[in-house]
């Protein structure tokens, strides 16, 4: 029998202990991140031209990235699908050209190359006059033409009107579609961009109109909204369990990986991104605590403060400004709401200073118009409307509103009918919208104004508003880092059903100021038009502008992210494991 010395025996015992210790250790943390983000409700669809949800936009960019996007830190346009963003070339006194070259590696989900023809198709598709899409069509109307490079399908030029303030952004800051997937019959190839930007419905012959109609019907069908989503981004739609979650998976052969060091916006760190539908905020906080989700935004201040005070060792917190603001949308087509005194009175029934303290713990500021206070052209000379039910009563009385039958509700003769001052207010499922509605309802009731709260799921709410079937609605909007273009939301050309001017407010003066903003030749000239436009909306109370909050972002310490003022306050693709 072989005998070991005491020293050898002790060493053997130590080695055995180390081996057992190592074997009993927990498995190392995952090396590939599965990122889980809470959403309060799912988007209507994932079709950039058709969808009007900010959440949809957030997801779509990961699937169908643009030529370039705003950098989360610098807030400057930075290349994504293109290799560079060279200076514009002047064609003549009224037209400039932006020339681009797509990455040679860029391919669609099926391996087909991304080409200039796909960019041209995207623009032409959005300009189809039969699409339910006032936003994109209004945006693209300043594109004059599109020129392909005859020698290289990856090279092209986009010609735009010289004086348009968002010329560069318009030339490529939008999601791209694969032409061979979304238009296999090549219907839009029959039309030029000048045709689509200059012709009205009467200028098309019956065959052309039929072709536009056939394309529009197929393009905006349910199949392309949910089931047939394809792009050239790092992620593809893996699964959409309605009411439960939307799952994106990173492509195994993502062509952007090799370029990410030079083009940081192409980086894609999470292996999978799950958008988990949790409508109830308290349930979302529980999910965050048990690590069922990694990230929460838009928390009430009570939940946010509770987490910050009691769970600071578990979570990180951030308060980026997202250029977001809340407002009450007003349908000016309604006979009651045509009365400026009614709009002004409603604005005086909201104690918003108190609301900001109770709902946001002070992390919000009052606003006077549809411009975030962080913008250099915000009109600081205007003061937010103060809370004054007494002044509201006076305004209504002077406008002829009184309780003529003693039923407790003000009324007035309008268009030959005795009409009560009774309005429906659409509210979405989100807490802030509900609480704004409750506040207005309570104060309005005290002075004889009837406000009925109508709870609506977001997609249905937008459908009704697009059809102009609403009176009042609690809304939130966000502005991009770019200059604000009011054309889509406020110009008279977008007041028809499906147009983005849902309020229907438009005057000759407002239209002229919008065009002055768009076509100004200097910053001084543009800022002056911005200020006048805000003053006009303020005096008319065209919408009731409420407040601009800071974001309340909470995330698990296992992940690393850079908070940004670009919505939604983070970039999913840039989030890493610590």
Residue pairs with C-beta under 8 A, 6 or more apart in sequence:
4 12
29 558
29 577
30 577
31 577
32 270
32 271
33 269
33 270
33 271
33 272
33 559
33 575
33 576
33 577
34 270
34 271
34 272
34 274
35 270
35 272
35 273
35 274
35 294
35 295
35 559
35 572
35 575
36 274
36 276
36 292
36 293
36 294
36 295
37 273
37 274
37 275
37 276
37 293
37 294
37 295
37 572
38 275
38 276
38 278
38 284
38 287
38 288
38 293
38 295
38 296
38 297
39 55
39 246
39 275
39 276
39 277
39 278
40 277
40 278
40 279
40 281
40 284
40 298
40 429
40 430
41 277
41 279
41 428
41 429
41 457
41 458
42 55
42 242
42 243
42 246
42 275
42 277
43 51
43 53
43 55
43 56
43 59
43 246
43 459
44 51
44 52
44 53
44 56
44 225
44 458
44 459
44 462
45 51
45 56
45 222
45 225
45 226
46 56
46 59
46 60
46 63
46 225
46 226
46 229
46 237
47 56
47 60
47 220
47 224
47 225
47 229
48 56
48 57
48 60
48 64
48 136
48 174
48 175
48 177
49 125
49 126
49 131
49 133
49 136
49 219
49 220
50 131
50 132
50 133
50 220
50 225
51 57
51 60
51 225
52 135
52 462
52 466
53 458
53 459
53 462
54 478
54 567
54 568
55 275
55 568
58 567
58 568
58 572
59 246
59 248
59 275
60 175
61 69
61 175
61 233
62 233
62 234
62 235
62 248
62 273
62 572
62 573
63 175
63 229
63 230
63 231
63 233
63 235
63 236
63 237
63 248
64 175
64 176
64 177
64 230
64 231
64 232
64 233
65 80
65 81
65 175
65 176
65 231
65 232
65 233
65 234
66 80
66 81
66 172
66 173
66 174
66 175
66 176
67 79
67 80
67 81
67 82
67 100
67 102
67 119
67 171
67 172
67 173
67 176
68 77
68 78
68 79
68 80
68 81
68 82
68 85
68 172
68 173
69 77
69 78
69 80
69 173
69 265
70 76
70 77
70 78
70 173
70 480
70 481
70 482
70 566
71 77
71 78
71 264
71 265
72 562
72 564
72 566
72 570
72 571
72 574
73 562
73 564
75 481
75 565
75 566
76 481
77 85
77 168
77 169
77 173
78 85
78 263
78 264
78 265
79 85
79 263
79 265
80 263
80 265
80 266
81 102
81 103
81 106
81 114
81 176
81 232
82 100
82 101
82 102
82 103
82 172
83 100
83 101
83 102
83 103
84 100
84 101
85 100
85 168
86 99
88 96
88 97
88 98
88 167
88 168
89 96
89 97
89 98
89 99
90 96
90 162
91 97
91 159
93 162
94 161
94 162
94 163
95 144
95 159
95 160
95 161
95 162
96 159
96 160
96 162
96 167
97 147
97 157
97 158
97 159
97 160
98 157
98 158
98 160
98 167
98 168
98 171
98 172
99 155
99 156
99 157
100 155
100 156
100 157
100 158
100 171
100 172
101 152
101 154
101 155
102 114
102 115
102 116
102 154
102 155
103 114
103 154
103 255
103 259
104 154
105 255
105 256
105 258
105 259
106 113
106 114
106 232
106 255
107 113
107 114
107 232
107 255
108 114
108 178
108 180
108 181
108 230
108 231
108 232
109 178
109 230
109 231
109 232
109 236
109 251
110 178
110 181
110 230
112 178
112 180
113 153
113 154
114 154
114 176
114 178
114 232
115 153
115 154
116 146
116 148
116 149
116 153
116 154
116 155
116 156
117 148
117 153
117 179
118 176
118 177
118 178
118 179
119 146
119 156
119 158
119 172
119 176
120 146
120 148
120 156
120 179
120 193
121 177
121 179
121 182
121 183
121 188
121 189
122 174
122 175
122 176
122 177
122 179
123 140
123 143
123 146
123 158
123 193
124 188
124 191
124 193
124 196
125 131
125 177
125 182
125 183
125 188
125 215
125 219
126 133
126 136
126 137
126 139
126 140
126 174
127 137
127 140
127 141
127 193
127 196
127 197
128 137
128 188
128 196
128 212
128 215
128 216
128 219
129 137
129 196
129 201
129 212
130 212
130 213
130 215
130 216
131 137
131 216
131 219
131 220
132 220
132 466
132 498
133 498
134 488
134 494
134 498
134 499
134 500
134 501
135 488
135 500
136 174
138 487
138 488
138 491
138 493
138 494
138 500
139 166
139 170
139 174
139 485
139 487
139 488
140 170
140 197
141 197
142 160
142 161
142 164
142 166
142 167
142 170
142 518
143 158
143 159
143 160
143 170
143 171
143 193
143 197
144 159
144 160
144 161
144 193
144 194
144 197
145 159
145 192
145 193
145 194
146 156
146 157
146 158
146 159
146 193
147 156
147 157
147 158
147 159
148 155
148 156
149 155
149 156
149 157
158 171
158 172
160 167
160 170
160 171
161 167
161 519
163 518
163 519
163 520
163 521
164 170
164 518
164 519
165 483
165 485
165 517
165 518
165 519
165 520
165 526
166 482
166 483
166 485
169 482
173 482
175 231
176 231
176 232
177 231
178 230
178 231
178 232
179 186
179 188
181 228
181 230
182 219
182 224
183 189
183 215
183 219
187 211
187 212
187 214
187 215
188 215
190 208
190 211
191 208
191 212
201 209
204 212
218 224
226 240
229 236
229 237
230 236
234 250
234 251
234 254
234 256
234 266
234 268
234 573
235 248
235 249
235 250
235 251
235 268
235 273
235 573
236 248
236 249
236 251
237 246
237 247
237 248
238 247
238 248
238 249
238 272
239 245
239 246
239 247
240 246
240 247
241 247
243 277
244 276
244 277
245 274
245 275
245 276
245 277
246 274
246 275
246 277
247 272
247 273
247 274
247 275
248 272
248 273
248 274
248 275
249 271
249 272
250 268
250 270
250 271
250 272
254 268
256 263
256 266
256 267
256 268
257 266
257 268
259 266
260 266
260 267
260 268
264 574
267 573
267 574
268 573
269 573
269 574
269 575
269 576
269 577
270 572
270 573
270 575
273 572
276 287
276 292
276 293
278 284
278 287
278 293
279 429
281 299
281 300
281 303
281 431
282 303
284 293
284 296
284 299
285 296
285 299
285 303
285 307
287 293
288 294
288 295
288 296
288 307
288 315
288 554
288 556
289 311
289 314
291 556
291 558
294 555
294 556
294 558
294 559
295 553
295 554
295 555
295 556
295 559
295 561
295 570
295 575
296 553
296 554
296 555
297 551
297 552
297 553
297 554
297 568
297 569
298 430
298 432
298 551
298 552
299 307
299 552
299 554
300 359
300 431
301 358
301 359
301 360
301 361
301 363
301 552
304 317
304 361
304 552
304 554
305 361
307 315
307 317
307 554
308 317
308 554
314 556
314 557
315 554
315 555
315 556
315 557
316 554
316 555
316 556
316 557
317 552
317 553
317 554
318 551
318 553
318 555
318 563
318 569
319 363
319 550
319 551
319 552
319 553
319 563
320 550
320 551
320 553
320 563
320 564
320 565
320 569
321 372
321 374
321 548
321 550
321 551
321 565
322 478
322 550
322 551
322 565
322 566
322 567
322 568
322 569
323 372
323 374
323 375
323 478
323 479
323 480
323 481
323 548
323 565
323 567
324 372
324 476
324 477
324 478
324 479
324 548
324 549
324 551
324 567
325 367
325 370
325 372
325 476
325 477
325 478
325 545
325 546
325 547
325 548
326 432
326 436
326 474
326 475
326 476
326 546
326 547
326 548
326 549
327 370
327 475
327 476
327 477
327 543
327 544
327 545
327 546
328 346
328 425
328 436
328 440
328 472
328 473
328 474
328 475
328 543
328 544
328 546
329 465
329 470
329 472
329 473
329 474
329 475
329 502
329 503
329 543
330 337
330 343
330 471
330 472
330 503
330 505
330 541
330 542
330 543
330 544
331 337
331 468
331 470
331 471
331 472
331 502
331 503
331 504
332 338
332 503
332 504
332 505
332 542
333 468
333 504
334 423
334 471
335 414
335 415
335 419
336 342
336 414
336 419
336 421
336 423
336 471
337 343
337 423
337 471
337 472
339 399
340 540
340 541
341 395
341 396
341 398
341 399
341 401
342 396
342 399
342 401
342 421
343 540
343 541
343 542
343 544
344 385
344 392
344 395
344 541
345 391
345 392
345 393
345 395
345 396
345 449
346 392
346 440
346 444
346 449
346 472
346 541
346 544
347 385
347 541
347 544
348 385
348 386
348 387
348 388
348 389
348 391
348 392
348 395
349 387
349 389
349 392
349 440
349 443
349 444
349 447
349 449
350 387
350 436
350 439
350 440
350 443
350 544
350 546
351 387
351 439
351 443
352 366
352 384
352 387
352 546
352 547
353 366
353 387
354 387
355 435
355 436
355 439
355 547
356 362
356 364
356 365
356 366
356 547
359 432
359 435
360 547
360 549
360 550
363 549
363 550
363 552
364 547
364 548
364 549
364 550
365 373
365 547
365 548
366 384
366 546
366 547
367 373
367 384
367 545
367 546
367 547
367 548
368 379
368 382
368 383
368 384
368 385
368 534
368 538
368 545
369 378
369 379
369 382
369 533
369 534
369 537
369 538
369 545
370 477
370 484
370 486
370 489
370 534
370 537
370 543
370 545
371 377
371 378
371 379
371 479
371 484
371 530
371 534
372 378
372 479
372 548
373 380
373 548
374 548
374 565
375 479
375 484
376 527
377 484
377 526
377 527
377 530
377 531
378 534
379 530
379 531
379 534
379 535
379 538
381 531
382 534
382 535
382 538
384 545
385 541
385 544
389 443
389 446
389 447
392 447
393 447
396 410
396 421
396 447
396 449
399 412
400 412
400 413
401 410
401 411
401 412
401 421
402 410
402 411
402 412
403 409
403 410
403 411
403 448
404 411
404 418
405 411
408 448
409 420
409 421
409 422
409 448
409 449
409 450
410 420
410 421
410 447
410 448
410 449
411 418
411 419
411 420
411 421
412 418
412 419
412 421
413 419
420 450
421 448
421 449
421 450
422 449
422 450
422 451
422 452
423 449
423 450
423 451
423 452
423 471
423 472
424 451
424 452
424 454
424 470
424 471
424 472
425 437
425 440
425 441
425 451
425 452
425 453
425 454
425 471
425 472
425 473
425 474
426 454
426 456
426 461
426 464
426 465
426 470
426 472
426 473
426 474
427 433
427 434
427 436
427 437
427 453
427 454
427 455
427 456
427 473
427 474
428 434
428 455
428 456
428 457
428 458
428 461
428 474
429 455
429 457
429 458
432 474
432 476
433 474
433 475
433 476
434 453
434 455
434 474
436 474
436 546
437 451
437 453
437 474
438 453
440 451
441 451
441 452
441 453
444 450
444 451
445 451
451 472
456 464
461 470
461 473
464 470
465 473
465 502
466 497
466 498
466 502
467 497
468 497
468 502
468 504
470 502
478 567
480 566
481 565
481 566
483 526
484 530
485 517
485 518
486 514
486 517
486 533
487 494
487 514
487 518
488 494
488 500
488 501
489 500
489 501
490 501
490 505
490 506
490 510
490 514
490 537
491 501
491 506
491 510
491 511
491 514
492 501
492 506
492 507
492 510
492 511
493 499
494 500
494 501
495 501
495 504
495 506
503 542
503 543
505 540
505 542
505 543
507 536
509 536
510 533
510 536
510 537
513 529
513 532
513 533
513 536
514 533
516 525
516 526
516 529
517 526
517 529
517 530
517 533
520 526
520 529
536 542
537 543
537 545
538 545
551 563
551 568
551 569
553 563
553 569
553 570
555 561
555 570
557 578
558 577
558 578
559 575
559 576
559 577
559 578
560 575
560 576
560 577
560 578
561 570
561 571
561 574
561 575
561 576
562 570
562 571
562 574
563 569
563 570
564 570
564 571
